[in-house]
Amino acid sequence: MLQKFLAIFQPAKAIPRLSSQEIDLKYPRFRWQILESTFVGYAVFYFVRGNFSVVSKEVGEALSYSKNDIGDILFAFSISYAVGKFVMGSLSDRSNPKIFMPFGLLLTAILNFSFGSTDSLHVHIALWGLNGLAQGMGWPPCGRSLGHWYSVRERGTIFATWNTAHNVGGGLIGVIAAYSASYFGWQYAFFVPGILALITAIYLFYRLVDTPQSLGLPPIEEYNNDYPESKETHEQELTAYQLIVENVLKNKYIWLFALSNFFVYMVRYSLIYWGPSYLKEMKGASLEGGGYSTLIYEFAAIVPTILIGWISDKTGGRRGMVSLLCMIPILFAFIGIIFTPPGYLWIDLSLFAIIGFFIYPPVMLLGVSGLDYTSKKAVGTAAGFIGFFGYTGSAIQGKAIGYLSTHYNWNVSLGFIVCSCVMAIILLSFTWNLKPKS
């Protein structure tokens, strides 16, 4: 029974090559279709994972949850997402994204409906933990699809463009969840995104496709005349040992990017998880105002992510160097938030925008760096490994800030994030001269 179920996810097989005329006609259309559908799909994955942070204060007040309880829910999600991203990443390298990604979105929608339908802390922790596992089915099939339809010399710009799906989804859910909760109750911050996720899962099933070869098209390296490896081995399928051990665990560059990602994600998720609550408690923001802080934080990243991705291509792929330069203004912005007194919400929101402006390029570039230093057949595994470290960092900061803000104060919590930012800068300094393999 299990074998039959897993067979549903098998990659689509190659079919006979189309004529040159058909290739020239269809290749650009399918490339756009992959970029557009994975963009929309991943943005909606954020609808059913970023919603909790927006209304965590309201959930806590309604159900008498402490900050530690909220931290436990966030911790469960981040840890399970860290594991899910690595495990699902490995599975996605041997799966058809047309099935894999919609199935993951369907699961996370069901878990959101369930979350909004209960008022038990332990059930909430379990459901949000399971949601983390299901969320692991979002990024890996996108990385696999983009890796098969866009070649190495395009990656910085294309992945930067696609990566703004994080910001579109993360920003919009700030408003959707806040207004749903404000008008109908906190439960609808989970019901409304769940409905949107179900609709999108159906859309992805009809819109996504697998590899170019499954449609009778040549590999992207042949189409673009851009082979980073030998033509004989570039399309060779890899065993589980080759995927995990040879391409990841024995790859010192992947380890360096993963460790850097650990601290970058601590910084990134500190404002996603706790930003709205911090502004409501310390700076007098309303529920809607807290939601808009998420929108500002996410949307501030759209233009710079694309621009800096293009710059990383023009610098020969020195993505670590560019990431380090982005972390410096983030450090000063967090220090500015600590010293901004209550009553100046516009200053806090401006500093949120500065952090959003600069944090997402490193988030994107570290993921792309994993692609640069491994085979395209191991894209999901490498990205999952780097993501595992990122979301482990996210889990630790979620729990740490909940504890520090409860037993000490918010400034101590922000000081913890400042230290994380400094650690990210130190680790990224070792990537300064690294360029993709040729």
ChimeraX attribute file (.defattr): number of C-alpha atoms within 10 A of each C-alpha:
attribute: neighborCount
match mode: 1-to-1
recipient: residues
	/A:1	6
	/A:2	6
	/A:3	7
	/A:4	8
	/A:5	9
	/A:6	10
	/A:7	11
	/A:8	12
	/A:9	19
	/A:10	17
	/A:11	19
	/A:12	18
	/A:13	12
	/A:14	15
	/A:15	12
	/A:16	11
	/A:17	15
	/A:18	15
	/A:19	11
	/A:20	11
	/A:21	8
	/A:22	12
	/A:23	17
	/A:24	13
	/A:25	11
	/A:26	16
	/A:27	19
	/A:28	11
	/A:29	10
	/A:30	17
	/A:31	18
	/A:32	11
	/A:33	15
	/A:34	20
	/A:35	20
	/A:36	15
	/A:37	20
	/A:38	25
	/A:39	20
	/A:40	18
	/A:41	24
	/A:42	26
	/A:43	26
	/A:44	29
	/A:45	32
	/A:46	24
	/A:47	29
	/A:48	31
	/A:49	23
	/A:50	24
	/A:51	26
	/A:52	27
	/A:53	23
	/A:54	31
	/A:55	28
	/A:56	22
	/A:57	24
	/A:58	20
	/A:59	20
	/A:60	15
	/A:61	11
	/A:62	12
	/A:63	12
	/A:64	12
	/A:65	17
	/A:66	14
	/A:67	20
	/A:68	20
	/A:69	18
	/A:70	24
	/A:71	25
	/A:72	23
	/A:73	25
	/A:74	26
	/A:75	27
	/A:76	23
	/A:77	27
	/A:78	29
	/A:79	23
	/A:80	23
	/A:81	31
	/A:82	28
	/A:83	21
	/A:84	26
	/A:85	33
	/A:86	26
	/A:87	20
	/A:88	28
	/A:89	30
	/A:90	23
	/A:91	20
	/A:92	32
	/A:93	27
	/A:94	22
	/A:95	23
	/A:96	23
	/A:97	30
	/A:98	21
	/A:99	21
	/A:100	23
	/A:101	30
	/A:102	25
	/A:103	21
	/A:104	20
	/A:105	30
	/A:106	20
	/A:107	20
	/A:108	29
	/A:109	29
	/A:110	19
	/A:111	25
	/A:112	28
	/A:113	20
	/A:114	18
	/A:115	22
	/A:116	18
	/A:117	14
	/A:118	12
	/A:119	13
	/A:120	12
	/A:121	17
	/A:122	12
	/A:123	14
	/A:124	21
	/A:125	21
	/A:126	17
	/A:127	21
	/A:128	28
	/A:129	23
	/A:130	19
	/A:131	28
	/A:132	27
	/A:133	25
	/A:134	25
	/A:135	28
	/A:136	29
	/A:137	30
	/A:138	29
	/A:139	23
	/A:140	30
	/A:141	29
	/A:142	24
	/A:143	28
	/A:144	27
	/A:145	28
	/A:146	22
	/A:147	23
	/A:148	22
	/A:149	23
	/A:150	21
	/A:151	21
	/A:152	23
	/A:153	18
	/A:154	15
	/A:155	23
	/A:156	27
	/A:157	20
	/A:158	18
	/A:159	23
	/A:160	27
	/A:161	21
	/A:162	22
	/A:163	25
	/A:164	25
	/A:165	23
	/A:166	22
	/A:167	24
	/A:168	22
	/A:169	25
	/A:170	27
	/A:171	26
	/A:172	24
	/A:173	29
	/A:174	32
	/A:175	23
	/A:176	21
	/A:177	30
	/A:178	27
	/A:179	18
	/A:180	20
	/A:181	23
	/A:182	16
	/A:183	9
	/A:184	10
	/A:185	17
	/A:186	23
	/A:187	21
	/A:188	23
	/A:189	30
	/A:190	29
	/A:191	24
	/A:192	19
	/A:193	25
	/A:194	28
	/A:195	16
	/A:196	15
	/A:197	27
	/A:198	19
	/A:199	15
	/A:200	21
	/A:201	24
	/A:202	14
	/A:203	15
	/A:204	22
	/A:205	17
	/A:206	12
	/A:207	15
	/A:208	22
	/A:209	21
	/A:210	22
	/A:211	23
	/A:212	23
	/A:213	18
	/A:214	17
	/A:215	20
	/A:216	19
	/A:217	23
	/A:218	20
	/A:219	20
	/A:220	21
	/A:221	19
	/A:222	12
	/A:223	16
	/A:224	15
	/A:225	10
	/A:226	14
	/A:227	17
	/A:228	17
	/A:229	14
	/A:230	8
	/A:231	11
	/A:232	7
	/A:233	9
	/A:234	15
	/A:235	15
	/A:236	11
	/A:237	14
	/A:238	16
	/A:239	12
	/A:240	15
	/A:241	11
	/A:242	14
	/A:243	22
	/A:244	19
	/A:245	12
	/A:246	15
	/A:247	22
	/A:248	25
	/A:249	16
	/A:250	11
	/A:251	16
	/A:252	12
	/A:253	18
	/A:254	25
	/A:255	18
	/A:256	18
	/A:257	26
	/A:258	25
	/A:259	20
	/A:260	29
	/A:261	30
	/A:262	24
	/A:263	26
	/A:264	31
	/A:265	26
	/A:266	25
	/A:267	28
	/A:268	25
	/A:269	20
	/A:270	20
	/A:271	22
	/A:272	24
	/A:273	25
	/A:274	21
	/A:275	19
	/A:276	27
	/A:277	25
	/A:278	17
	/A:279	20
	/A:280	16
	/A:281	12
	/A:282	13
	/A:283	17
	/A:284	16
	/A:285	20
	/A:286	15
	/A:287	22
	/A:288	20
	/A:289	19
	/A:290	24
	/A:291	27
	/A:292	22
	/A:293	27
	/A:294	30
	/A:295	23
	/A:296	23
	/A:297	28
	/A:298	28
	/A:299	21
	/A:300	23
	/A:301	24
	/A:302	23
	/A:303	14
	/A:304	20
	/A:305	30
	/A:306	22
	/A:307	15
	/A:308	24
	/A:309	27
	/A:310	20
	/A:311	18
	/A:312	23
	/A:313	18
	/A:314	13
	/A:315	12
	/A:316	13
	/A:317	26
	/A:318	20
	/A:319	31
	/A:320	27
	/A:321	21
	/A:322	21
	/A:323	29
	/A:324	21
	/A:325	16
	/A:326	20
	/A:327	22
	/A:328	16
	/A:329	17
	/A:330	24
	/A:331	19
	/A:332	15
	/A:333	18
	/A:334	21
	/A:335	17
	/A:336	14
	/A:337	17
	/A:338	16
	/A:339	10
	/A:340	14
	/A:341	13
	/A:342	13
	/A:343	12
	/A:344	11
	/A:345	18
	/A:346	9
	/A:347	15
	/A:348	23
	/A:349	20
	/A:350	17
	/A:351	23
	/A:352	24
	/A:353	22
	/A:354	20
	/A:355	26
	/A:356	27
	/A:357	23
	/A:358	23
	/A:359	27
	/A:360	30
	/A:361	28
	/A:362	28
	/A:363	21
	/A:364	24
	/A:365	28
	/A:366	26
	/A:367	25
	/A:368	26
	/A:369	26
	/A:370	31
	/A:371	25
	/A:372	25
	/A:373	20
	/A:374	22
	/A:375	22
	/A:376	27
	/A:377	22
	/A:378	30
	/A:379	32
	/A:380	32
	/A:381	32
	/A:382	36
	/A:383	28
	/A:384	31
	/A:385	27
	/A:386	28
	/A:387	32
	/A:388	28
	/A:389	26
	/A:390	29
	/A:391	29
	/A:392	23
	/A:393	25
	/A:394	30
	/A:395	28
	/A:396	18
	/A:397	30
	/A:398	28
	/A:399	21
	/A:400	19
	/A:401	26
	/A:402	25
	/A:403	18
	/A:404	19
	/A:405	17
	/A:406	14
	/A:407	11
	/A:408	11
	/A:409	13
	/A:410	18
	/A:411	15
	/A:412	15
	/A:413	20
	/A:414	21
	/A:415	15
	/A:416	18
	/A:417	26
	/A:418	21
	/A:419	14
	/A:420	21
	/A:421	23
	/A:422	17
	/A:423	17
	/A:424	24
	/A:425	23
	/A:426	13
	/A:427	18
	/A:428	26
	/A:429	16
	/A:430	15
	/A:431	20
	/A:432	16
	/A:433	11
	/A:434	15
	/A:435	19
	/A:436	18
	/A:437	11
	/A:438	9
